[in-house]
Amino acid sequence: MTIQLYVWLGFLVISVLLGLRLNQLKEPEPRFFLKFLFYSLLGIVSFPIGGFHIPIGFLLSFLFFPKRNSRYKWYGALVGFFFFIVLLFVPLFDQSEFRAESQQIGAVSIQDDSFDQMTNHILRRVNAEGIKLDRSKMVFTRDGDLQSLEYLLLVERSNSFQQIRITYDESGELSYRQVDELNKDSGRAFFEKLVDFDRVLNAIGDTEWQDFVDQVNAPLVQLAFDGLYDMYTYENEAMFMINREGRVVKFWLQRDPVLANSIQLSGLTREGRSTGERYIILYNYSIHQREDLTDQ
């Protein structure tokens, strides 16, 4: 049970018990107990505006201010308003529910420290040791300026796995949103099949950027990552791999299959349409028969 559920349970228990007690002290009034619960619920109702929660129910309680037993019904509205305040602070302590938000971080380039700074923002915000990549898509200019990004991460918490979508666009805004949650039993197998987020970041940051750019003639370069570890065999000249020196080289294992993660490198027009240039680049691979990963 999450902290938020405990708060709601506490609100219901206190409202019911207080309502029953005040029902013995108040002046005679039909259905007083139900009216008291109404004011308690009204006090906790909020309305989100621009990321802020306005206690709209508590404010409305002034409009419905009763004439009979007003003091006791006012107690109900105050109880609701108290738990409204408590719920505002729950996301700061409860990692079981990931709070959606945005950060303005400005322009990002793969060729300077701004990409690492963005990564540090993400790691601090997600705040978990177990982070895997489900899939990702990034679009860069040929100079390495980030145009858009989407990470779909699977994050391990104490009681569940959270699926979190992180996006970035040309406005310089980094946004976070939880899109799904899996329990530990059903999510464990899928979580174990995904690549560590750190390995994805290393594949981007430790590889010569010019090696990606040299493969396409398009004005925009798209890198799409698939987080699943899979088996690959040689298909055609459009297959590459990242060697230990961080260089993109031809895929030379033409007979033996290799377990690896992949990057799909594509060329895009300035309008975001595909130019037809598409390549597969392998990284994080497992090779048993040969240790030399230099260009062949």
N, C-alpha and C positions, 0 to 999 in steps of 0.2 A: 504494500500500500504506500502511495506517495505521500509526501508531506501535505500536498494540497488536499488530498482526500481526508487526511486527519483533521485539517482545519475545517473543512465542510462538516465532518462528523461532529466536531466540537461545537460548531455553530448550531447545528440542529439539536443536540442534546441540551445545550445551555438555553436555547430559545424555548424548548418544550418545558424544561424544568422550571424556568423563570415564569413562563406563562401560567403553568399550573399553580405556582405559589401565589402569583399576583391575582389569580382568579379567585382566591380565597379572601383577598384584602380589598378588592375594588368594590365600588358601588354596584348594586344590581344592574346588569346589562346583558341582554340576550347575545349569545355567541361571542362573548368577550375573548375567549381563548383563541378562536380563529382570527379575530380582528388583531389580537396581539401578534400572532404569527405573521399576519399580513404586513404589519409594520416592521417586523424583524427582517423579513425578506426584502421589503422595500429599501431598508437601510443598506443592504449589501449589494444592491443592483448598481452596476457601473456601465458606462458607455465609452468605448475606446475612440479617441480622436488623436490622430497623428502620433500614435505610440503612447499617449497618455490615457489614463483611465479616469473619467469624470464620475463622481458619485451621484449620478443623476437620480437614483432612487431616494437617497437621503435628502436631496434638495426638494424632490417632489413631496416628501413627507410633510414639509411646511405647508404645501398647498392643501393637503388632506388633513391638516391638523384637527383632531377631534375635539368635541366639546365635553363629552362624557368620558370620565376616567382618562383624561388627556395625559396626566403625569405618567401613568402606568404604560400607556401605549407609546409614549415618548421614550420610555426605557427600552422598548422593543426596537425602535428605530436606532437608538444609540448602540445597542448590541450588534445590530446588523452593520452599522458604520464602523464599529471596532474591528469586526472580522473583515470588512472591506480593506482596512488599513493593513491588517495582518497578511491578507492575500497579495498585497502589493509587494511585500518583502519575501514571499515564499520562493520566487525564482532565484533569488540570490543564494539560497541554501539548498534548494532542491534541484539536483542534476537529473532527476528522472524525467523532467519536462524541460526541453530546450526552448528558451525564449527567443522568438523571432526579433531581429533587430537589424540595423544597418550602420555601417561606419563609413565616413568620408575619408579616403586615404590618398586621393589624388592620382596622378599619372604613375604608371608602373612600366618598367622595362626589364626584359630578361637579361640585359647586358650591364646592369648596375645593381646597386644594393637595394633598390626599391622592390624588386621581386622577393628578396629575402625578408624585407620588412613586412611585406604583405603576408608572407608565410608565417612570420612570427605573430602577426595579428590573429591569423586563423588558429594557430596552435593554442594561443592564450585563450581565445574565445571558446573553442571546443573543449579545452581543459580535460583531456583524457589521455591515458597512456596507450590504450589499445585503439588505434585509428587505422582503418583499412579503406582502400579506394574501391568503390563499386565501378564508377566510370567517370570520365572527365573529358571536357572539350575546351580547348584554348585557341584563340585566334590572335595572331601577331602580324604586325607589318614586317617587311623584310629587314627593317632596322632593329627589330626586336621589341617594339612598343606593343604592349598588351592592349588589344581592342576589346576582348570579352573573354570571360572564363566561367566555367561551371564545374564544380566538384560535387559529386554525390558520394558522401563518405558514410561508412558504417562504423559507429563508435560504440565501444563496449562500456557500459555502466555496471553498477553493482547488481542490478536486477533485470537488465534488459540490454538489447542492442538498439541504438537509435540511428535512423537513417536521416542524415542532415544534408540539405542542399545549400551550397555556397556559390554565390554568383558575383561577378564583377562586370561593369560595363564602362563605356568611354566617359561617363560622367564622373568616374573616380569613386564610385560607391560600391562598397563590399557588403553584401546582404547575406543573412543567415536565416534558415527556416527548417524546422523539423518536418519531414514528410511522412515518416512511418516509424513504428516501433515494433521490435520482435522480442518475444520472450527468450530466455536463455536456452531452453530446450530446442525450440524450433529454429533459432537463428545461429546456433553454434557452428553447424556444419558449413553453412554458407559463409560465415565470417572467416573460417579457417581457409577457405579456398581463395580468398582475396589477397591482393598484394598489399604489403605495408605501405602506408602513405609516405613514409620516409624514403622508400626505394623509388617511388614516383618522383619525388622532389629531387633526388640525386640524379635520376635519369635526365631531368630537365636542366638542372643547374651545373652538372659536371660534364655535360656534352658540349662540344664546340658549337655555338649557335650557327656559325656559317655553314657547318655541315648539313644542318637541316635546310637552310635557305638554298644551298647549291643544288638540291635535288629538284626544285621547282622553279618555273619562270614567272609565276603568278605574283601579283602585288601583295596578296595576303597569304599567310601560311597558317594552316590549321593542324593542330596536334590533338588527336582523339585517343584517349587511353581506355583500355579495357582491363578492369581489375582482376579478371579471372586468369589463373595460371593454366595454360593450355599446351597441347602438343602441336608443334609446327614441323612441316617438312618443306623441302625446296619446291617452289612452284614456278617462279619466273624471275626475270631480271629486276622485278620491282620489289624484291625482298632485300632488306639490309639488317644489320645488327650493330649495336654499340659495343665496341671492344673495351678492354681494360684501360686504355689511354683516353677514353671519352671521345672517340672518333666514330663516326658513322661509316661502316665499311660494308662491302658486299657480303651477303649471306653465303658462306662457302660450304656449309654442311649440306651438300647436295644429295647425299644418300641417307644419312642418319637423322632420325627425328630428334627434336630438341624440345624440352619443356621450357617455356618462357612466358613472359608477359609481352604485350605488343603495344606499339604506338602506330596509329594510322596517320600518316603524313599526307596532307592534301593541299592542293593549290586552290585559292579562291579569287574571284574578281573583287573589285572594290565594292560591288553591290552585294557580295556574299554568295554569289553563285559559283558552283564548282567549275574548274577549268578542265576537269578530266584527269589531272595529274594526281595519282594516288599510289602511295608506297606503304609497305609494312616494315616497321623497324622493331627488331626484337631486343629486349633487355631483361635483366634478372633471369638469365637462363641457367640451365643445369646441363653441363656437358661432361661426359665420363671418359670418352675415348681420346680426347685431345685437349690440352691445356693452353696451347698457343692461340690467342685470340687477336692476333695482328692481321692486317690486311693481307689477303692472298692474291 
